[in-house]
Amino acid sequence: MTIGQKLDAFIEFFDSIPSVKIVIFTALITVVFSQVLLNPKHGYSQKNDKLSKGSKPKNNFLIFLDYVVAVGFPVSIFAFISNASEYLASTTSLLKFFAVWSMFLFYFSSCFFMSFLDTEDLKFLENLKKSRKIAPRAKTLNTPKERKSVHPPAKDIHPVCGVKGDSKPSQPVQLPDDIKSLSDEKVASLVVANKIKDHTLEKLFGPFRAVDIRRLAFESKLSTLGHSGALEELPSGPSLDYGRVFGANCEIVVGYVPLPVGVCGPITLNGESVYIPMATTEGCLVASTNRGCKAISAGSGATSVILRDGITRAPCLRMNSAKEAADLKLWCEEPENFMVLKEAFESTTSFGKLLSAEPTVSGKNVYLRLRCFSGDAMGMNMISKGSLAVVQVLRDLFPTLTLVALSGNMCTDKKAAATNWIEGRGKSVVIEATIPKDVVKKILKTDVKTIVSTNLQKNLIGSAMAGALGGFNAHAANNVTAIFLATGQDPAQNVESSNCITLLEETDEGDLWICCTMPSIEVGTVGGGTGLPAQSACLKMIGCKGGGETPGANAKQLAHVVAAGTMAGELSLLAALASNTLVSAHMQHNRKPAQKK
């Protein structure tokens, strides 16, 4: 039989089937098809459940229309079947039914193609809809203190220190033609509303006016965290109160060196939004750290814990013989004798508490490492004064004892030392965060496996091969020093405060886990450089100026912030190294043409 004969036989068979049966069969197939499309376990509904937990269509009319179509179509089919012979005999009735069914089928087809729509497009449309509802801030920008809210990370911040073209804004914003004629307050409100990017201010208004506008914008942001007025004492022009310097910070003063201060954040730290001030002359450092803050806040946020808190001083005591040195060591290790030393120490201070006294013998020498809680002060003056009182008690008990040096270098202050790495000094902090893999790709421009491998080969194996001591990190000293300079800390203590080991792992879900362990962050919020106006303003920006309601609370918060800034900087630099964009970023954003004479 030829193909033509087979086709003729099929047509004859099809013609022999009653029309009612064909309609019933078609209706059943269509009903099943419509149920598959409109079932919430399939297609469009299931795919968009991935957008976010509890994410559901917000258009009530479309939801109602779904139910109308799902019910109306089967009803129309059964209505036709119930009186098919009459409707088949009437051309007008058939046209009406076909018109209604065509609309139903068009709706089903629309739902079907919606199921192929990329969820990222849907998320983009939803975010775009929300962004159009943001209203400019009030002209005064002095928002009253309300509550400590967690700022969400900006959705479309352009990473200043990224490769050119690596970030595409969701939609270009049309700036007013008379933008330069607007007041600083009005422009600042546009920055707060994310209608003008803060990194474009210099290009739009010049470097001097840009600083004034940015200060107004950050004042508005900080006021929502209860830090209103934080920038009032942070100078933006050439000024320094030398009366505050004399007798406290510097001698033989001839001037001062201005350092630019940038602000990173907000970063979500222990459930609260925090801005991080950084004083530096290294281009790209603040921008890179800001990118790390954005990635961390887009994930779990940072969780930081103080493991140990105590500043140390280790006087070098010399005896007449090794046996006498051993006797002194054994005496100090008796619990009841420690209480004698503790009483002498604490008689010299209101806040200081002696926590331990650990003697180490080397021949005739005894190095007595004293550790004390120093409240919100960094504590070197406090513990030095208390150590002298301890030495005097020991002299009375051991007449042959000689004080060689109040600091015997087992403290250890401002030097790389294994004792700080192992035993800790100041605040010992561990901080962690988890960054979703899509955030790693979108913001950090790399993937989880590559950045984890980069950290292993560089920070762990590379540092081990170099014989590093506490240097198992990418550039912790960069962020520690910048925050120290901004907040009035002793910059020389960056040596031990930058002790850090950075660990990265891929989670079971394929996300990125990062952790920094920093055993010796030495910070305070009272005393030293923290009393100078600019440095005090930066502490106020963080929310830890001066002494806390609970002794030591503000100093601990500053240690948390130092660790958070360090982790953000580690994350961003490792990403740049993993994607091989470090050099190109610095060449693009950290080089200016030579000025013509």
Disulfide bonds with the S-S distance in Angstrom:
Cys161-Cys284 2.16
